[in-house]
Amino acid sequence: MPSNTPKRQGRPPKPESERTGNFSVRMPQDLRAKLEEAAQRAGRSTNAEIVHRLQGSIEGVEGSPKRQAVIDALIEAAEEAVRWWEAVGDAPEAEEYRDLLKDSMDDLDTWLTRLTRLDSAK
């Protein structure tokens, strides 16, 4: 006997931008175990951890908040060094300012070193 109940359509299809595909990969068991541990620590599924790491490697360090924080600190240190340089000028009595300028330059060097390390970690 035919049913008169209409067939349920289910969920509407996702937009193309939200669709995902399957991708099978072979990897050593120890790598898989490390990924699973990292996913658990981050509170993500193993799949989400893999996607997160792949996106990070493709997008690179340029977009990372840590890199941006280092760049911001580097700019701030450079601005301070320039202010002290302008304050020191050629004044012979400006020894105290020269010390502060040296401190600013040391800060600038520290932040530049950190930025270089971040960029070399790509």
C-alpha positions, 0 to 999 in steps of 0.5 A: 500500500503506498504511503501518503506521507510526504518524504522528508527532505532533510537538511538543506545543502551547505553553501559551497564555501562550507563544504568539506572533502575527505582526504585519506593520508598514511602516516607513522603511528607515532605521528598519529599518536602525537597529533591525537595528544595535541588535539586533546590538549587543545580541546579539538578533534584530531581532524580539527587539529590536522586542519588547524596545523595545515592552515597554519603551515599554508598561511605561514607565521605572517598572520599569527597574533604572536608575530603581530605582537612582536612587530608592534613592540618592535615599532614601539621600541623604534619610536622610543629610540628615535625620540631619545635620539632627537632629545640627545642631539649634540648636547654634551650634557646629555649623558643621561639621555645617551644611557636611555637611548642605549637602553632603547636600542637594546630593546629594539635589538631584542625585539628584532631578534625575536621577530627574526626567530619567529620568521625563521621558525616557518 
